[in-house]
Amino acid sequence: MLIAYSLMLPQQAWADGINQANTAWVLTSTALVLFMTIPGLSLFYGGLVRSKNVLSVLMQCFAITCLVSILWLAGVYSFVFTDGGSWQQFLGGGSKIFLPEMSTQNLIGDIPETVFFMFQMTFAIITPALIVGAFAERMKFSAMLWFSGLWLIVVYMPICHWIWGNGWLAALGAKDFAGGIVIHVNAGVASLVAALVLGRRKGFPTVAMPPHNMTMVVTGAGMLWFGWFGFNGGSALKADGSAGMAITVTHIAAAAGALTWMMIEWLRFSKPSVLGIVTGMVAGLGTITPASGFVGPIGGLIIGVVAGAVCFYATQFVKRRLKIDDSLDVFPVHGVGGCVGSILTGVFAAESFGGLGLNGVTIAEQVGVQALAVLVTAAWSALFSYVLLKLIDAFIGLRVSEDEEQQGLDIVLHEETGYHNL
């Protein structure tokens, strides 16, 4: 994605330059990525929480979709993907705030700018929606809205520009094809900070809090796997072999991650769980994301296996040893997976490992750049996520009361219930 954006961002043309095949593919991918959030992630997260909080999670994902869409139009898109002049290394410009000159004839490369605008919007939507899993079952709805909107502007917008908007990390050669750094490291670290700032749910870790509806979880997981083809394959911005390879390695990594997690769990706990195999799938998908446009099938297989193993043990460590209540394991799956995948991109993108090449740098040099991008993203996300959470807590409060948490957010915050027979 980075290479494609670097070539496309400065260009504007008219309708006779449209490539209809590429346009059709990115249009399809846009729908697939939105499908990942609503209903995919919504159902996945909704099934993982207790029944008294299922609507609150669905509502949060839906509201974030609406809020981010408006903020994207109001300026976030402009400050990510336009030329920032003397500030270009760090932030884009404001020339496309509310898209004043947008028409059906504007192109980015050989696809309509409206399609590019929408495709990128779906990435911006799912990133703060991922963080919902960290503070599920205990954050006020108003606090969630303020945090998601401000986080998009303060954290997501600059990091996205640095890598995908020809910012300073792009200039260093950082590779992130579809969001391992911009999305998964970014959201994963913010999730860890949110879990620490809010504190544990009442009863954690002594009270069992199993998923209330595993059928919903598996349904959502299947939608995520399906939608991820648009997430990674669409990031080629072309209907060509690079999109095909991205989809191929994405699928292989998902399958390898799922089987690896399942086998480790089977050996350790004597039985393979449904929750384990779908979580391993998500770990494989998140970990292959930064590498998906740069590696070959063998790289995809190895990255998927590593993802299943590393994310499994990271989840056990965070939950059981550190006793951090990241409710739905966002940091150990997405954050750790994003870090691992981003570093391994520097290895398996090399032609010697079946990748597409490192553009004249050594594996060690590319790994160094990848590590720097991960560290900078993690530091920025951690610092400003913490600041935003503390400011919101000071003004309106972050958490519902213990009594409200005990009653459940569905009734307390929305005066509705997901299951009328309960």
Secondary structure by P-SEA (a helix, b strand, c coil): caaaaaaccccccccccccaaaaaaaaaaaaaaaaacccaaaaaaaaacccccaaaaaaaaaaaaaaaaaaaaaccccccccccccccccccccccccccccccccccccccaaaaaaaaaaaaaaaaaaacccccccccaaaaaaaaaaaaaccaaaaaaacccccccccccccccccccccaaaaaaaaaaaaaaacccccccccccccccaaaaaaaaaaaaaacccccccccccccaaaaaaaaaaaaaaaaaaaaaaaaaaaacccccaaaaaaaaaaaaaaaccccccccaaaaaaaaaaaaaaaaaaaaaacccccccccccccccaaaaaaaaaaaccccccccccccccccccaaaaaaaaaaaaaaaaaaaaaaaaaaaaaaaacccccccaaaaaaccccccccccccccc
